[in-house]
Amino acid sequence: MNQPAIVKPCHEKTFQQGNIYCQYDSDEITSFLPDMLNSEYWQEKNAIVGSAQGRGTTWFIASKNADNVERHWVLRHYYRGGLIGKVIHDQYLFTGYKNTRAAREFALLTSMRALGLPAPKPIAFRVMRQGLFYRADLLSSRIDNAQDLVGMLSKAPIRGSLWQEIGKVIKSFHQRGIYHHDLNAHNILVDDANKVWLIDFDQGEQRAKQNQWPEENMARLLRSFRKEQQRVTNFQWAEKNWQALLNGYQS
């Protein structure tokens, strides 16, 4: 398997004011404002070009920098899942800025990009502390001209060689100890050049490679395909596709 190219990590800067703590990539944002982590900031600039619904709304942003270069970003607010999420929605216990969901995901994305792995580039995060709790937001790069596997398979089947490539890409993350907390068919993207990407690394982490978590990660992904097959009309997936993915993973 080809090894990912090593790329230069981002230049991180810190912003802190009152109960607000932020980090951002100064190569991407030269004049940082915490409001850049608000969807209203971009709506006022007519820079919102789309959205997606999950636990909350994910906003897609297109904005030109000082050099008139258009940047495509994704803005996401952190929401809780499960029963507790129905009660407190988006608040988390504060145990230090480095332990927040946003800081951990930003750091993991930075590490993965430095390894050349196909994951979004971290742009900025914001943590707003309120007493014992905090709320958080993350701004990252958007993978242009890409669809997730659920969207692709709801339209047409994909060829075996692409299934194998998906397996190879997942293996490249696992070989470097990257655990994806929610590896599912929605979080695997394929762009128009057939490059495979993984997204949404909330609660992901780097782990020791000698235990069973890669097998558990793959089992979660298989359950995801089977679930979507029951949920989505004309979902173009079969068990043989999983074997093709495994062939790529094991090659």
C-alpha positions as CSV (number, residue, x, y, z in Angstrom):
1,M,0.0,0.0,0.0
2,N,1.3,3.5,-0.9
3,Q,2.3,5.5,2.2
4,P,0.6,8.9,2.6
5,A,2.8,11.9,2.0
6,I,4.0,13.8,5.0
7,V,2.7,17.4,4.9
8,K,3.5,20.5,7.0
9,P,1.2,21.0,10.0
10,C,-0.7,24.2,10.4
11,H,0.5,27.3,12.3
12,E,-1.7,27.3,15.4
13,K,-2.4,30.5,17.3
14,T,-4.4,31.0,20.5
15,F,-7.1,33.6,21.3
16,Q,-8.5,34.0,24.7
17,Q,-11.0,36.7,26.0
18,G,-13.1,36.3,29.1
19,N,-14.8,32.9,29.0
20,I,-14.0,32.3,25.3
21,Y,-10.9,30.2,24.3
22,C,-10.0,29.6,20.6
23,Q,-7.3,28.2,18.5
24,Y,-7.0,28.8,14.8
25,D,-4.7,28.2,11.8
26,S,-3.0,31.6,11.1
27,D,-2.2,30.4,7.5
28,E,-5.9,30.2,6.8
29,I,-7.2,33.1,9.0
30,T,-5.0,36.2,9.2
31,S,-7.5,38.3,11.1
32,F,-9.3,36.0,13.5
33,L,-12.5,36.8,15.3
34,P,-14.4,34.4,17.7
35,D,-17.6,35.3,15.8
36,M,-16.2,33.3,12.9
37,L,-17.4,30.3,14.8
38,N,-21.0,31.6,14.6
39,S,-23.2,30.7,11.7
40,E,-24.8,34.2,12.0
41,Y,-21.4,35.8,11.2
42,W,-21.3,34.0,7.8
43,Q,-25.0,34.5,7.1
44,E,-24.5,38.3,7.3
45,K,-21.7,38.0,4.7
46,N,-23.9,35.8,2.5
47,A,-21.2,33.1,2.7
48,I,-23.5,30.2,3.7
49,V,-23.8,28.0,0.6
50,G,-25.5,25.0,2.1
51,S,-26.2,22.9,5.2
52,A,-26.8,19.4,6.4
53,Q,-28.9,18.0,9.3
54,G,-27.6,15.6,11.9
55,R,-27.9,16.2,15.6
56,G,-27.7,19.8,14.7
57,T,-27.1,21.9,11.6
58,T,-23.8,21.7,9.8
59,W,-23.1,24.8,7.8
60,F,-21.1,25.0,4.5
61,I,-19.2,28.2,4.0
62,A,-17.6,29.8,0.9
63,S,-15.6,32.9,1.6
64,K,-12.8,34.7,-0.1
65,N,-9.6,35.7,1.8
66,A,-7.5,38.8,1.4
67,D,-5.9,37.4,-1.7
68,N,-9.3,36.8,-3.3
69,V,-8.9,33.0,-3.0
70,E,-12.2,31.3,-2.2
71,R,-12.1,29.0,0.9
72,H,-14.6,26.2,1.5
73,W,-15.2,25.4,5.1
74,V,-17.6,23.5,7.4
75,L,-18.9,24.9,10.7
76,R,-20.2,22.5,13.3
77,H,-21.6,23.0,16.8
78,Y,-21.1,20.1,19.2
79,Y,-24.3,18.5,20.4
80,R,-24.8,15.6,22.7
81,G,-26.4,12.4,21.6
82,G,-28.5,9.8,23.4
83,L,-31.0,10.5,26.2
84,I,-28.8,13.0,27.9
85,G,-28.7,15.1,24.8
86,K,-32.5,15.6,25.0
87,V,-31.9,17.3,28.4
88,I,-28.8,19.4,28.1
89,H,-28.3,19.4,24.3
90,D,-24.9,21.0,23.9
91,Q,-23.3,21.4,27.3
92,Y,-20.3,19.4,28.5
93,L,-18.5,19.2,31.8
94,F,-15.4,21.5,31.7
95,T,-12.1,19.8,32.9
96,G,-9.6,22.0,31.1
97,Y,-9.5,23.5,27.6
98,K,-7.3,20.7,26.2
99,N,-9.9,18.2,27.3
100,T,-12.8,19.7,25.4
101,R,-14.3,17.9,22.5
102,A,-13.3,20.7,20.1
103,A,-9.7,20.9,21.2
104,R,-9.2,17.1,21.0
105,E,-10.7,16.9,17.5
106,F,-8.7,19.9,16.3
107,A,-5.5,18.3,17.6
108,L,-6.3,14.9,16.1
109,L,-7.1,16.5,12.7
110,T,-3.8,18.4,12.9
111,S,-1.9,15.1,13.6
112,M,-3.6,13.3,10.8
113,R,-2.9,16.0,8.3
114,A,0.7,16.0,9.3
115,L,0.8,12.3,8.5
116,G,-0.8,13.0,5.1
117,L,-4.0,11.1,5.9
118,P,-7.1,12.1,3.9
119,A,-9.1,14.0,6.5
120,P,-10.4,17.6,6.7
121,K,-7.9,20.3,7.6
122,P,-8.6,22.0,11.0
123,I,-9.2,25.7,10.7
124,A,-10.4,26.9,14.1
125,F,-12.3,26.0,17.2
126,R,-14.0,27.9,20.0
127,V,-14.8,26.9,23.6
128,M,-17.2,29.0,25.6
129,R,-17.0,28.2,29.3
130,Q,-20.0,28.8,31.6
131,G,-19.3,27.8,35.2
132,L,-18.8,24.0,35.3
133,F,-19.8,23.5,31.7
134,Y,-18.8,24.6,28.2
135,R,-20.1,24.7,24.6
136,A,-17.9,24.4,21.6
137,D,-17.7,24.8,17.8
138,L,-15.3,23.6,15.1
139,L,-14.4,25.1,11.7
140,S,-12.7,22.7,9.3
141,S,-12.1,22.5,5.5
142,R,-14.8,21.1,3.3
143,I,-14.0,18.2,0.9
144,D,-15.0,19.7,-2.4
145,N,-16.9,17.8,-5.0
146,A,-17.5,14.8,-2.8
147,Q,-20.4,12.6,-1.7
148,D,-20.8,10.3,1.3
149,L,-21.3,6.6,0.6
150,V,-25.0,6.7,1.6
151,G,-25.7,9.4,-1.0
152,M,-23.7,7.5,-3.7
153,L,-25.2,4.1,-3.0
154,S,-28.8,5.5,-3.0
155,K,-28.2,6.4,-6.7
156,A,-26.1,3.6,-8.1
157,P,-23.7,0.7,-7.1
158,I,-20.0,1.4,-7.0
159,R,-17.3,-0.8,-8.6
160,G,-15.3,-3.3,-6.7
161,S,-12.0,-1.4,-7.2
162,L,-13.4,1.6,-5.3
163,W,-14.6,-0.7,-2.5
164,Q,-11.1,-2.0,-2.2
165,E,-9.7,1.6,-2.2
166,I,-12.1,2.4,0.7
167,G,-10.7,-0.6,2.6
168,K,-7.1,0.5,1.9
169,V,-7.8,4.1,3.2
170,I,-9.4,2.8,6.4
171,K,-6.4,0.5,6.9
172,S,-4.0,3.5,6.5
173,F,-5.7,5.2,9.4
174,H,-5.7,2.1,11.6
175,Q,-2.0,1.5,10.9
176,R,-1.3,4.9,12.4
177,G,-3.4,4.2,15.5
178,I,-6.3,6.5,14.4
179,Y,-9.5,5.4,16.1
180,H,-12.7,6.8,14.5
181,H,-15.4,6.8,17.1
182,D,-18.3,6.8,14.6
183,L,-17.0,5.0,11.5
184,N,-20.1,4.7,9.3
185,A,-21.2,5.0,5.7
186,H,-22.1,8.7,6.2
187,N,-18.5,9.6,7.3
188,I,-16.8,8.1,4.3
189,L,-16.6,10.5,1.3
190,V,-15.5,10.0,-2.3
191,D,-14.6,13.0,-4.4
192,D,-14.9,13.4,-8.2
193,A,-11.3,12.1,-8.6
194,N,-12.3,8.9,-6.7
195,K,-10.2,9.9,-3.7
196,V,-11.5,8.5,-0.4
197,W,-11.8,10.6,2.7
198,L,-12.8,10.1,6.3
199,I,-14.6,12.9,8.2
200,D,-16.2,13.7,11.6
201,F,-13.6,12.7,14.2
202,D,-15.4,13.8,17.3
203,Q,-14.3,11.6,20.1
204,G,-11.7,10.0,17.9
205,E,-8.2,9.5,19.2
206,Q,-4.8,7.9,18.7
207,R,-4.6,4.5,20.3
208,A,-2.1,1.7,20.7
209,K,-2.4,-0.7,17.7
210,Q,-2.0,-4.0,19.5
211,N,-5.5,-4.4,20.9
212,Q,-8.9,-5.2,19.4
213,W,-10.3,-1.7,18.5
214,P,-9.6,-1.9,14.7
215,E,-11.8,-5.0,14.5
216,E,-14.5,-3.3,16.6
217,N,-14.2,-0.2,14.3
218,M,-14.8,-2.4,11.2
219,A,-17.7,-4.2,12.8
220,R,-19.4,-0.8,13.5
221,L,-19.0,0.1,9.8
222,L,-20.5,-3.2,8.7
223,R,-23.5,-2.6,11.0
224,S,-23.8,0.8,9.4
225,F,-24.1,-0.6,5.9
226,R,-26.7,-3.1,7.0
227,K,-28.7,-0.4,8.8
228,E,-28.7,1.8,5.7
229,Q,-29.7,-1.1,3.5
230,Q,-32.9,-1.4,5.7
231,R,-33.5,2.3,5.9
232,V,-32.7,3.7,2.4
233,T,-34.9,2.8,-0.6
234,N,-32.9,1.1,-3.4
235,F,-29.7,1.2,-1.4
236,Q,-27.1,-0.3,-3.8
237,W,-25.1,-2.4,-1.3
238,A,-24.7,-6.2,-0.9
239,E,-22.6,-8.4,1.4
240,K,-20.2,-9.1,-1.5
241,N,-19.3,-5.4,-1.4
242,W,-18.2,-5.8,2.1
243,Q,-15.8,-8.6,1.1
244,A,-14.3,-6.3,-1.6
245,L,-13.8,-3.7,1.1
246,L,-12.1,-6.3,3.3
247,N,-9.9,-7.4,0.4
248,G,-8.6,-3.8,0.2
249,Y,-8.2,-3.5,4.0
250,Q,-6.2,-6.8,4.2
251,S,-4.0,-6.2,1.1
